[in-house]
Amino acid sequence: MPEKVDRLIRVNELLKRELAETIGRGISGAPGVLASVTEVKASVDLRNATVYVSLFGGSPEQQETMMRELIRARAELQHVIAGKLGFKHTPVLFFKRDLRQEKGDRVLELINEAENGGKNS
């Protein structure tokens, strides 16, 4: 069992690295929007993988355009990954927006506002 877990962790990291590189070079969904692959979670049988993406810059509409472009390019990305990694079965990719960074930024913003409000009183 530990071998399967270790293997899955390695596969997730490999997929993350290759997808980040491929998306960085080839996806131009919206000017001014940067897509960062934050995590990949492949299923145990390696048939599916959820790719978590953080988006930086641009308007909310531009960020939505970038997500649509990633989803549209799914088959092309799978093809590139298959060629690079040579897995027996290349996982079907599902893209999901990772909002953890944005939520963390909002928490820090609230803390700063509370600290500044407390000093001014």
N, C-alpha and C positions, 0 to 999 in steps of 0.2 A: 504493500500500500504506500509506504513512504516514497518508493521509486516513482509511482504514478503522480504523486503530489509534486515531487521535485521536477519531473518531466513537464508537467502542466505549467509550473512556474517558469521554467526555461522557455517553453513554447510561447507563453504570454509575453515574456520580455522580448523574444525574437520578433514576434508579430508587432509589438509596440514600436520597436526600433525601426523595422523595415517600413511600416506604415507611416511613421513620422517622417522618415526620409523621402518616401515616395510622394506623400501629400505635400511636403515642403517644396519639392521640385516640380510637381505636375498639376496641382489643383489650383485654379485661379478663379474661384467662384465669385468673389467680390473684392474689388480693389480696396486696400486699406484694412482688410480683415486677416488676421493671422490665426491659423488653426493649429492647435497643439494637442497631440495625442497624449492623454494623461494616464490612461490605463487600458489594458485589453484583458478581457475575461473570456477565455475559450471554454467550451463545454468539455467534459471529461472525454467524450468520444471524438473531440476535435472537429466535429461537423459544423459547429456554429461558434461565432466569436462576437462579443459585444465590444465595440470600440468606443471608449469615452473620449470626447473631444471638448477642450476649452477653446473659446473664441475670444480674441482680443481685438479691440479697435473697431471702427466703423459704427454705423447706426444699428439698431435692432433689426431693421429690414435687411441691411447688408449681411448681418450675421445669419439671419434666416436663409438668405440666398446661398451663403456658404454651406450651411447644413444641407440644403436641397442639392447642391452640387456634389457634396460628398456622397449622399445617398444615390444620386444619379450615376456617379462614377464607381459604384460598388463593384460591379462585374469587372471593370477594367482594373481596379485595385487588386481584386482577387487574382486576376490573371498575372499581374506583375509579381505578386507575392508567391504564387505557385511557381513561377519561373525562378525566382531567387532562392526560395527555401526548399523546394523539391519535396514537399510533404506528399504522402500517398493520397491524402484527401486535403484539399485546401478548405479551410472553414468558410462558411457563408458569413459575410460580415454584416453586422447591424450597427449603425451609428447612433449614438445617444449623446446628447449634450451634457457635459459635466459642469455643473453650476457651483461646485465646491469653492473654487477660487473666488467667484463673484460673491458668494455668501460670506466667505472669510473677509473679503475686502469690506463688505457692508458692516460686519461686526466691528472691524477695526475703526471704521468711520464713526460708528455709534460710540465706541469707547472714547475716541478723540473728542467728539462733541461733548460727551459727558464730562471729560476732564477739563476741557476749555470752559464749559459752563460753570463748573465748580470753582475754578480759579477766578472767574470774573465776578462771582457773587460776593 
